[in-house]
Amino acid sequence: MASHATTNNAAPARQVRPVRLRPTETGSQARDLCGSRRAGGPRRARIDQHVPIGNGGVDKKGYNCLFGYKVAMSQSHLEDDRLSLFISKVTDYAIYMLSAEGDVVSWNAGAQRFKGYMPEEIIGKHFSTFYTREDKASGIPLHALHVARTTGKFEDEGWRVRKDGSLFWASVVIDPIFGSDDVLLGYTKITRDITEKRRADEALHASEERFRLLVQSVTDYAIYMLSPAGLITNWNEGARRIKRLAFDDVKGSHFSRFYTDEDKLGGIPEKALLTAEREGRYETEGWRVRGDGTRFWAHVVIDPVFDSARKLIGFAKITRDITERREAAILLERTREALAQSQKLEAIGKLTGGIAHDFNNLLNVICSGIDLLRATPSDTAQHRKIVDSMERAAQRGAALTGQLLAFARQQPLTLEILDINQVIASFEAVLRRAVPDASSFVISKGPIGRVRTDLSQFESALLNLVINARDALGNEGLISLETQQAVLGENNIDQIPAGSYAVISVSDNGSGMPPEVVARALEPFFTTKPVGKGTGLGLSQVYGLMQQSGGQLVIRSALGEGTRISLYFPAQPGEHGMEPATPGRDKALIVDDQPDVLDMTVAIFQSLGYEAVAANSGAEAMHLLQQHGDINILFTDVVMPDMNGVALAQAAREYVPGIKILLTSGYMSDALREQFGEPLVQFDLIAKPYRLADVAKRLLTLTA
């Protein structure tokens, strides 16, 4: 009898008399022992009921030990033998056989690699050796065999134990093996080490769980999934808070339930899904409906979700309640509109005040001239001078009206030869009023000659440039107005033809403009100013004036370096500007920045018996005080550029302590007190337009 026993103190295997074939038996007789032929069908394997003799294989006489049983073989079964050899070499799977009682009866290379046992160490031992103590105590190994025997298969995953005591996560399949008479002969067992796969699955699950918790914990955004048909499949806490509905209330319902009736009728929900699928994203804002029927303004994003085969499996939808933000934006816009309206009213008020001041000066000349004509004897030369002043005042009033018409863009262009420096001198007061007190305004006039343009339109253009420079500065900075002559070669500057030019430049040290803004600055209605701060027509009007005057407008600007805008007028040959000289006399010092008002006031004082010295600025007045020590009366306008009348009066009183001072202004006294404060109260004030009798009466009071 043959025998098989395991080593290393393993339990001895059972010994049974094997099937023996006589040497004289033929191959067909051997095949009869191995199997029986069914009528009309293939031969079915028949395993002789003898005990196992070892680990399988083929002996010298041509017998195959299949599953530990010695079986007579024919040549047709050599393929099965090759399969057994292949299985024994597989290393990625533990493939081995168990007896009906669960003892290990075969062992392949994969089993050896996973479990750590050599064949002689494990064959004959019960397969529960690979189970954990807890599983063995729970009877899981025997349960596995029972399930395989009764149902035809057992599949499971779980922890298994290697020889060294370490654990690995195994995928296990057990199949029963029955004989020809349906007697259980044993089991085939396939085990695979899937520890790494389980770790990867656990890591993925943990990541998904963390993401799920993250999404669930978000309360400011409603984040939920839709099926391809638009049905709600999950729901986060933000959705519950914003929509005011629990998941059980919305599960399986169509997401269009949150749209208004108008949007539903317009097919907006369906269009949203189609757009998301076609374009890869859908984003919008609009009214949505909560579970309690109230509305909120929502920002909505819908993204399609595709599987690895690019098949649409649903949509991810994110909704945010931005009702408060929208209301704040609306309120801010209303506030801006109110502020813009307030600024317009303030600007109109300032414009009205300035116009009233200028017209008061004009009326003052006319009214005073009429009084002088009535009071003075028939002196033709004196009358002519008075009439000339009145005529200039009337012309100035017509010019001021023209400026208003130009501001309203209803004034036709009238080209004439102008002394630019003289025009700027007469318009300086208006320009300075456009510049805030915190900013500096410097005028530098060089020899420039005369140019051919429209006076009122030029003044309007100059004012536009100064206002733009003021807006670029913000609260404070420097604005410069320069005049000079320039002789240009061909294409020296922006394709300006060669020749002699009168150049008027307005520059600021503000923030400057980038190249793309400079390129569009002359476009009508283009503006970089906030809403309500500009129409975008200012520079385009200036450009139109330059084109009609045969000149050119040039912009030089860079971010952080300020802006310089230059007007190039073709110079008129043989003409050079002359600054008007101002005559001066002693006794009474008359100061006003308006030449016509100054001339008329000097005439008033002369008619009253005073010798008058005239000055058109505070600085000139102080210079005359130093030159003429016998001046005892100072009559000065209050609102003047650079040194105002109040500051002049204080300086004059300090220089000539006994001097009599009378101030005059076209502004209301309340406005003057608000601007100049307590120092104004120290001096007498007469309002414009004043009459000859008013001046005489106040002078009489001062000298009494």
C-alpha positions in Angstrom: 0.0 0.0 0.0 1.1 3.5 -0.7 1.0 6.1 2.0 1.4 10.0 2.4 2.2 11.9 5.5 2.9 15.6 6.1 6.0 16.8 7.7 6.5 19.3 10.6 4.2 17.4 12.9 1.3 17.6 10.5 -1.5 15.1 11.0 -1.0 11.9 8.9 -3.1 11.6 5.8 -5.5 8.7 5.4 -4.2 5.6 3.5 -6.5 3.6 1.1 -5.7 0.8 -1.3 -5.4 2.5 -4.7 -6.9 1.4 -7.9 -4.4 -1.0 -9.6 -4.4 -2.0 -13.3 -2.9 -5.2 -14.5 -0.2 -4.8 -17.1 -2.2 -6.9 -19.6 -5.2 -4.6 -19.5 -5.7 -2.7 -22.7 -6.0 1.1 -23.1 -9.8 0.7 -23.6 -10.0 -1.3 -20.4 -8.1 1.5 -18.6 -10.5 4.0 -20.0 -13.4 1.9 -18.8 -12.0 2.2 -15.3 -11.7 6.0 -15.7 -15.2 6.7 -17.1 -18.3 5.3 -18.6 -19.8 6.3 -22.0 -23.4 7.5 -22.1 -25.4 6.5 -25.1 -25.1 9.3 -27.7 -23.1 11.5 -25.4 -19.6 12.3 -24.2 -17.7 10.2 -21.7 -18.3 11.5 -18.2 -15.5 11.5 -15.6 -15.9 8.7 -13.0 -13.7 8.9 -9.9 -12.9 5.6 -8.2 -13.9 5.7 -4.6 -10.4 5.2 -3.2 -8.5 7.5 -0.8 -6.1 10.1 -1.8 -2.4 9.2 -2.2 -0.8 12.6 -2.3 -0.6 16.0 -4.0 -1.7 15.0 -7.4 0.3 14.3 -10.5 1.0 11.5 -13.0 2.8 8.3 -12.0 5.0 6.2 -14.3 2.2 3.9 -15.3 0.0 6.7 -16.7 -2.3 7.2 -13.8 -3.6 10.7 -12.9 -4.0 11.7 -9.2 -6.9 14.2 -9.6 -7.8 16.1 -6.4 -5.7 13.6 -4.5 -7.4 10.5 -6.0 -5.6 8.0 -8.3 -7.5 7.8 -11.6 -6.8 5.8 -14.7 -6.1 8.1 -17.6 -6.4 7.9 -21.3 -4.4 9.9 -23.8 -7.4 12.3 -24.2 -7.0 13.5 -20.6 -3.5 14.8 -21.1 -5.0 18.3 -21.6 -6.5 18.2 -18.1 -3.1 17.3 -16.8 -1.6 20.4 -18.5 -4.3 22.5 -16.9 -3.4 21.2 -13.5 0.2 22.1 -14.2 -0.8 25.6 -15.2 -2.9 26.1 -12.1 0.0 25.0 -9.9 2.2 27.8 -11.4 -0.4 30.7 -11.0 0.9 33.2 -8.4 -1.8 35.9 -8.4 -4.5 33.5 -7.1 -4.4 30.9 -4.4 -6.0 27.9 -6.0 -6.2 24.7 -4.0 -8.5 21.8 -3.1 -10.2 20.8 0.1 -11.5 17.5 1.1 -15.1 17.0 2.0 -14.2 17.7 5.6 -12.3 20.9 4.7 -8.7 19.6 4.9 -6.2 21.1 2.4 -5.3 18.4 -0.2 -3.5 20.5 -2.9 -1.5 23.8 -2.9 -0.4 26.1 -5.8 2.3 28.8 -6.1 -0.2 31.6 -5.5 -1.4 30.0 -2.3 2.2 29.6 -1.1 2.9 33.3 -1.9 -0.3 34.7 -0.2 -0.4 32.4 2.8 3.3 31.9 3.4 3.0 28.0 3.8 5.0 25.5 1.9 2.9 22.5 0.6 4.3 20.1 3.1 3.4 22.5 5.9 -0.3 23.0 5.1 -1.5 19.9 3.2 -3.7 17.8 5.5 -4.5 20.7 7.8 -8.0 22.2 8.0 -8.6 25.4 5.9 -9.9 27.2 9.0 -6.2 27.8 9.8 -6.4 30.9 7.5 -9.3 32.4 9.5 -9.1 34.8 12.4 -9.8 33.7 15.9 -13.1 35.6 15.9 -14.2 34.1 12.6 -13.4 30.6 13.8 -15.2 31.2 17.1 -18.2 32.3 15.1 -18.2 29.1 12.9 -17.6 31.0 9.7 -15.4 28.4 8.0 -17.9 25.6 8.5 -20.7 27.9 7.4 -18.8 28.7 4.2 -18.6 24.9 3.4 -22.2 24.5 4.2 -23.3 27.3 1.9 -21.1 26.0 -1.0 -22.4 22.5 -0.5 -26.1 23.5 -0.4 -26.2 26.4 -2.9 -23.4 25.4 -5.3 -21.1 28.4 -4.4 -19.8 30.5 -1.6 -18.4 34.0 -2.1 -17.1 36.4 0.5 -14.5 39.0 1.4 -12.8 39.2 4.8 -9.7 39.1 6.8 -7.4 36.1 6.5 -4.3 35.1 8.4 -0.9 34.3 6.9 1.7 32.0 8.4 3.5 34.9 10.0 0.3 36.0 11.7 -0.2 39.1 9.5 -3.7 39.8 8.1 -4.7 40.4 4.5 -8.1 41.2 2.9 -9.1 38.3 0.8 -11.7 37.6 -1.9 -12.8 34.0 -1.5 -14.8 31.7 -3.8 -15.6 28.1 -2.8 -17.2 25.5 -5.2 -18.2 22.0 -4.2 -16.9 18.9 -6.2 -19.3 16.0 -6.5 -18.7 12.4 -7.8 -20.7 10.6 -10.5 -23.1 9.3 -7.8 -23.5 12.8 -6.4 -21.3 12.1 -3.4 -19.4 15.1 -2.2 -15.7 14.6 -2.8 -14.4 18.0 -1.8 -14.1 21.7 -2.7 -12.2 24.0 -4.9 -11.1 27.2 -3.2 -9.8 30.3 -5.0 -8.5 33.2 -2.8 -7.1 36.5 -4.0 -5.3 39.1 -1.9 -7.2 42.4 -2.5 -5.8 44.3 0.5 -4.5 47.2 -1.7 -7.8 47.3 -3.6 -9.7 47.5 -0.3 -7.4 50.3 1.0 -8.0 52.2 -2.2 -11.8 51.6 -1.9 -11.6 52.7 1.7 -9.6 55.8 0.8 -12.1 56.6 -2.0 -15.0 56.0 0.4 -13.4 58.2 3.0 -12.8 61.0 0.4 -16.4 60.7 -0.8 -17.6 60.8 2.7 -15.5 63.9 3.5 -16.9 65.5 0.4 -20.4 64.5 1.3 -20.0 66.0 4.8 -18.4 69.1 3.2 -21.3 69.6 0.9 -23.8 68.8 3.6 -22.3 71.3 6.0 -22.5 74.2 3.5 -25.4 76.4 4.4 -24.9 79.5 2.2 -25.4 77.5 -1.0 -28.1 75.1 -2.1 -26.1 72.2 -3.6 -28.0 69.2 -5.0 -28.0 66.7 -7.9 -30.6 66.3 -10.6 -31.2 63.3 -12.8 -30.9 63.7 -16.6 -34.7 64.4 -16.6 -34.3 67.1 -13.9 -35.5 65.1 -10.9 -34.0 65.9 -7.5 -31.8 63.1 -6.2 -30.0 64.6 -3.2 -30.2 67.6 -1.0 -27.8 69.5 1.3 -28.3 71.6 4.4 -28.0 74.8 2.4 -30.8 73.7 0.1 -33.0 73.0 3.1 -32.3 76.4 4.6 -32.7 78.4 1.3 -35.6 76.5 -0.1 -37.2 75.8 3.3 -37.9 72.2 2.4 -36.6 68.9 3.8 -35.2 66.3 1.4 -38.2 64.0 1.9 -40.4 66.8 0.7 -38.5 67.2 -2.6 -37.0 63.8 -3.4 -37.9 62.7 -6.9 -39.7 65.9 -7.8 -38.8 68.1 -10.7 -36.5 71.1 -10.0 -38.9 73.4 -11.9 -41.0 73.5 -8.7 -38.7 76.3 -7.6 -39.4 78.5 -10.7 -42.1 81.2 -11.0 -45.2 80.4 -13.0 -44.0 82.9 -15.6 -40.6 81.1 -16.0 -42.4 77.7 -16.2 -44.7 78.9 -19.0 -41.6 80.2 -20.8 -39.9 76.9 -20.6 -36.9 78.3 -18.6 -36.2 75.2 -16.6 -36.0 72.9 -19.6 -33.9 75.5 -21.5 -31.5 75.6 -18.6 -30.8 71.9 -18.7 -30.4 71.9 -22.5 -28.0 74.8 -22.3 -26.0 73.1 -19.6 -25.7 69.9 -21.5 -24.9 71.6 -24.8 -22.5 74.3 -23.6 -21.1 72.6 -20.5 -22.5 75.3 -18.1 -25.6 77.4 -17.4 -25.4 80.4 -15.2 -28.1 83.1 -14.5 -29.9 85.2 -11.9 -33.6 85.4 -11.4 -36.5 85.0 -9.0 -37.1 81.6 -7.4 -39.8 80.3 -5.2 -39.3 78.8 -1.7 -41.3 76.0 -0.2 -43.5 78.5 1.7 -44.3 80.4 -1.5 -42.0 83.4 -0.8 -39.7 84.6 -3.5 -35.9 85.2 -3.4 -33.4 86.5 -6.0 -31.1 83.6 -6.8 -27.7 83.1 -8.5 -27.9 79.7 -10.3 -25.2 77.5 -11.8 -26.0 74.2 -13.5 -23.2 71.9 -14.6 -23.7 68.6 -16.5 -22.2 65.4 -15.1 -20.9 62.8 -17.5 -19.6 59.3 -16.9 -16.3 58.0 -18.3 -18.1 57.2 -21.6 -19.4 60.8 -21.9 -22.9 59.7 -21.2 -25.0 62.2 -19.3 -25.8 60.9 -15.9 -27.3 64.0 -14.3 -26.7 67.7 -13.3 -25.0 69.4 -10.4 -27.0 72.5 -9.4 -25.8 75.3 -7.1 -28.1 78.0 -6.0 -27.3 81.0 -3.8 -29.8 83.5 -2.2 -28.5 86.9 -3.2 -31.6 88.9 -2.4 -29.8 91.1 0.1 -27.0 91.7 -2.3 -29.4 92.7 -5.1 -31.3 95.0 -2.7 -28.1 96.6 -1.6 -27.0 97.1 -5.3 -30.4 98.6 -6.1 -30.1 100.9 -3.0 -26.6 101.8 -4.0 -27.7 102.7 -7.5 -30.5 104.8 -6.2 -28.1 106.5 -3.9 -25.7 107.2 -6.8 -28.6 108.6 -8.8 -29.6 110.8 -5.9 -26.0 111.9 -5.4 -25.6 112.6 -9.1 -28.8 114.7 -9.1 -27.5 116.5 -6.0 -24.2 117.2 -7.7 -26.1 118.4 -10.8 -28.1 120.8 -8.6 -25.0 121.9 -6.8 -23.2 122.5 -10.1 -26.2 124.4 -11.4 -26.2 126.4 -8.2 -22.5 127.2 -8.6 -23.0 128.1 -12.3 -26.0 130.3 -11.4 -23.9 132.0 -8.7 -21.1 132.6 -11.1 -23.4 133.9 -13.8 -25.1 136.2 -11.3 -21.7 137.5 -10.2 -20.6 138.3 -13.7 -23.9 139.9 -14.7 -23.8 142.0 -11.5 -20.4 143.3 -12.6 -21.8 144.1 -16.1 -24.9 145.8 -14.6 -22.7 147.7 -12.2 -20.8 149.2 -15.2 -24.0 150.1 -17.0 -25.9 151.5 -14.0 -22.9 153.5 -12.8 -22.3 154.8 -16.3 -25.9 156.1 -16.5 -25.4 157.8 -13.1 -22.2 159.4 -14.3 -23.8 160.6 -17.5 -26.5 162.2 -15.5 -24.2 163.7 -12.8 -21.3 165.0 -14.9 -21.4 168.1 -17.0 -21.4 167.9 -20.8 -17.8 166.6 -21.1 -17.6 164.8 -24.5 -14.4 163.0 -23.7 -15.6 161.9 -20.3 -18.9 160.8 -21.7 -17.3 158.9 -24.5 -15.2 157.0 -22.0 -18.2 156.2 -19.9 -20.2 155.1 -22.9 -17.3 153.0 -24.1 -17.2 151.2 -20.8 -21.0 150.6 -20.9 -20.6 149.3 -24.4 -17.9 146.9 -23.4 -20.1 145.7 -20.5 -23.0 145.1 -22.9 -20.7 143.2 -25.2 -19.4 141.2 -22.3 -23.0 140.4 -21.4 -23.6 139.2 -25.0 -20.4 137.1 -24.8 -21.5 135.6 -21.6 -24.9 134.7 -23.1 -22.9 133.2 -26.0 -21.0 131.0 -23.6 -24.3 129.8 -22.2 -25.5 129.0 -25.7 -22.2 127.2 -26.4 -22.7 125.2 -23.2 -26.1 124.2 -24.6 -24.5 123.6 -28.0 -26.8 126.0 -29.8 -24.3 128.6 -30.8 -23.0 128.7 -34.4 -19.2 129.0 -34.9 -18.0 132.5 -35.6 -14.3 132.6 -36.5 -12.3 135.8 -35.7 -8.7 136.8 -35.0 -8.1 136.7 -31.2 -5.3 137.6 -28.9 -5.2 134.3 -26.9 -3.3 135.7 -23.9 -5.8 138.5 -23.6 -8.7 136.1 -23.9 -7.2 133.9 -21.1 -6.7 137.0 -18.9 -10.3 138.1 -19.2 -11.5 134.5 -18.7 -9.1 133.7 -15.8 -11.7 134.3 -13.1 -14.1 131.7 -14.6 -11.3 129.2 -14.9 -10.1 129.7 -11.3 -13.7 129.2 -10.0 -13.6 125.7 -11.7 -10.6 124.7 -9.6 -11.1 123.7 -6.0 -9.2 125.6 -3.3 -7.1 122.5 -2.4 -5.6 122.4 -5.8 -3.1 124.8 -7.4 -3.8 126.6 -10.7 -0.8 128.1 -12.4 -1.0 130.2 -15.6 2.2 130.7 -17.6 1.7 133.0 -20.7 4.5 133.3 -23.3 4.5 135.2 -26.6 1.9 133.4 -28.6 0.5 135.8 -31.2 -3.0 135.7 -32.5 -5.2 132.8 -33.7 -8.3 132.5 -35.8 -11.1 130.8 -33.8 -14.5 131.3 -32.1 -14.1 133.2 -28.9 -17.0 131.7 -26.9 -16.3 128.2 -28.2 -12.6 128.6 -27.3 -13.5 129.7 -23.8 -15.8 126.8 -23.5 -13.1 124.4 -24.7 -10.6 125.9 -22.2 -13.0 125.5 -19.4 -13.7 121.9 -20.4 -9.9 121.1 -20.3 -9.5 122.7 -16.9 -12.5 120.8 -15.5 -11.2 117.5 -16.9 -7.8 118.2 -15.2 -9.6 119.0 -12.0 -11.5 115.7 -12.1 -8.3 113.8 -12.7 -6.7 115.3 -9.6 -9.3 114.2 -7.1 -9.0 116.4 -4.0 -5.7 118.2 -4.6 -2.9 118.6 -7.1 -1.5 121.0 -9.7 -3.1 122.3 -12.9 -1.0 124.3 -15.3 -2.2 126.5 -18.2 0.6 127.4 -20.6 0.8 129.4 -23.8 3.8 129.4 -26.2 4.8 129.4 -29.9 6.1 126.3 -31.6 7.6 125.8 -35.0 7.1 122.3 -36.2 8.6 120.3 -39.0 6.7 117.8 -41.2 5.0 115.1 -39.1 6.9 116.2 -35.9 3.7 115.7 -33.8 0.9 113.4 -34.8 0.9 114.3 -38.5 0.5 118.0 -37.8 1.6 119.9 -41.0 4.9 121.9 -40.7 4.5 125.5 -39.7 4.2 128.0 -36.9 1.7 127.3 -34.2 0.2 128.9 -31.1 0.1 126.2 -28.5 -2.3 126.3 -25.5 -1.6 123.4 -23.1 -3.6 122.3 -20.0 -1.8 119.7 -17.8 -2.3 118.0 -14.5 -0.2 115.8 -12.2 -3.1 113.4 -11.7 -3.4 109.6 -12.2 -3.0 109.7 -16.0 -4.7 107.5 -18.6 -3.6 104.1 -20.1 -3.1 103.9 -23.9 -6.4 102.3 -24.6 -8.3 105.2 -22.9 -6.2 107.8 -24.7 -7.1 106.1 -28.0 -10.8 106.6 -27.3 -10.7 109.9 -25.4 -12.0 111.9 -28.4 -15.0 109.6 -29.1 -18.4 111.2 -28.4 -20.0 109.9 -25.2 -16.9 108.0 -24.1 -16.0 108.8 -20.5 -14.1 107.3 -17.7 -15.9 109.4 -15.1 -18.5 107.8 -12.7 -22.2 107.9 -13.6 -23.5 111.5 -13.4 -20.0 113.1 -13.5 -19.7 113.6 -17.3 -21.4 113.2 -20.6 -18.4 112.2 -22.6 -18.8 115.2 -25.0 -16.3 117.6 -23.6 -13.2 116.5 -25.5 -15.1 115.7 -28.6 -16.4 119.3 -28.6 -12.8 120.6 -28.2 -11.7 118.4 -31.0 -14.5 119.7 -33.3 -13.4 123.3 -32.5 -9.8 122.5 -33.4 -10.9 120.9 -36.7 -13.0 123.9 -37.7 -10.2 126.3 -36.7 -7.6 124.4 -38.8 -5.7 123.2 -35.8 -5.1 119.9 -34.0 -5.6 118.5 -30.5 -2.8 116.3 -29.0 -3.1 114.2 -25.9 0.0 113.0 -23.9 -0.8 110.8 -20.9 0.6 107.8 -19.0 -0.6 106.1 -15.8 0.9 107.7 -12.8 2.4 110.6 -14.8 -0.6 112.9 -15.3 -2.1 114.2 -18.6 -1.2 117.1 -20.9 -3.7 118.2 -23.6 -2.3 120.7 -26.2 -4.3 122.8 -28.7 -2.3 123.7 -31.8 -3.7 126.7 -33.6 -2.0 127.9 -36.8 -0.4 131.2 -35.9 -1.6 134.3 -37.8 1.5 135.9 -39.4 2.7 139.3 -38.1 0.5 139.4 -35.0 1.7 139.3 -31.4 -0.4 139.6 -28.3 0.1 142.5 -26.0 -1.0 142.6 -22.3 -3.1 145.7 -21.6 -1.4 148.3 -19.5 -3.3 149.7 -16.5 -3.0 153.4 -15.7 -2.4 154.3 -12.0 -2.9 157.4 -9.9 -2.7 158.1 -6.2 -5.1 158.9 -3.3 -7.7 156.1 -3.7 -6.7 152.6 -4.6 -9.3 150.8 -6.7 -8.9 147.0 -7.1 -11.0 144.7 -9.3 -10.0 141.7 -11.6 -12.6 142.8 -14.2 -11.2 145.5 -16.4 -14.5 147.1 -17.3 -15.7 147.2 -13.7 -12.3 148.6 -12.7 -12.5 151.4 -15.3 -16.0 152.4 -14.4 -15.2 152.4 -10.7 -12.2 154.6 -11.3 -14.5 157.0 -13.2 -16.9 157.0 -10.3 -14.2 157.9 -7.8 -12.9 160.6 -10.2 -16.4 162.1 -10.5 -16.5 162.2 -6.7 -13.3 164.2 -6.6 -10.9 161.4 -5.8 -7.7 160.7 -7.6 -7.7 157.0 -8.3 -5.0 154.4 -8.7 -6.2 151.2 -10.3 -5.0 147.6 -9.8 -6.4 144.4 -11.2 -5.0 142.0 -8.6 -4.1 141.9 -4.9 -0.4 141.6 -5.6 -0.4 144.7 -7.8 -2.4 146.6 -5.2 0.2 145.9 -2.5 2.9 147.0 -4.9 1.1 150.3 -5.5 0.6 150.8 -1.8 4.4 150.5 -1.4 5.0 153.0 -4.2 2.3 155.6 -3.2 2.5 156.4 0.5 -0.4 158.9 0.3 -3.1 156.4 -0.5 -5.7 156.6 2.2 -8.7 154.7 0.7 -8.8 151.1 -0.5 -11.9 150.1 -2.5 -11.5 146.4 -3.5 -13.5 143.5 -4.9 -13.7 140.5 -2.6 -13.7 137.5 -4.9 -10.4 137.6 -6.9 -7.9 135.0 -8.0 -4.8 134.4 -6.0 -5.1 137.1 -3.3 -8.8 137.8 -2.5 -10.1 141.2 -1.3 -10.3 140.2 2.4 -6.6 139.1 2.5 -5.7 142.3 0.6 -7.6 144.4 3.1 -5.8 142.8 6.0 -2.4 143.2 4.5 -3.1 146.8 3.5 -4.3 147.7 7.1 -1.1 146.1 8.5 1.0 148.1 6.0 -1.0 151.3 6.3 -2.7 151.2 9.7 -4.9 154.3 9.1 -6.2 153.4 5.6 -10.0 153.4 5.0 -11.2 150.2 3.5 -14.5 149.5 1.6 -15.1 146.0 0.1 -17.5 145.2 -2.7 -18.9 142.0 -4.2 -21.6 140.6 -6.5 -22.1 137.6 -4.2 -24.6 137.6 -1.4 -23.2 138.6 2.0 -24.3 135.3 3.6 -22.3 133.3 1.0 -19.3 135.6 1.6 -19.5 135.2 5.4 -19.7 131.4 4.9 -16.6 131.5 2.7 -14.4 134.1 4.5 -15.7 133.9 8.1 -14.8 136.4 10.8 -12.2 138.4 8.9 -14.9 139.7 6.5 -16.9 141.3 9.4 -14.0 143.7 10.2 -14.6 145.7 7.0 -17.5 147.6 5.4 -19.2 145.9 2.4 -21.2 147.4 -0.5 -23.0 145.0 -2.8 -22.8 145.1 -6.6 -24.3 146.6 -8.7 -23.8 149.8 -6.8 -24.9 153.3 -7.8 -22.8 156.5 -7.7 -24.9 157.7 -4.8 -24.3 154.5 -2.8 -20.5 154.8 -3.2 -20.6 158.5 -2.2 -22.7 157.8 0.8 -20.4 154.9 2.0 -17.3 156.9 1.4 -18.7 159.8 3.4 -19.4 157.5 6.3 -15.8 156.1 6.1 -14.1 159.5 6.1 -16.4 161.1 8.7 
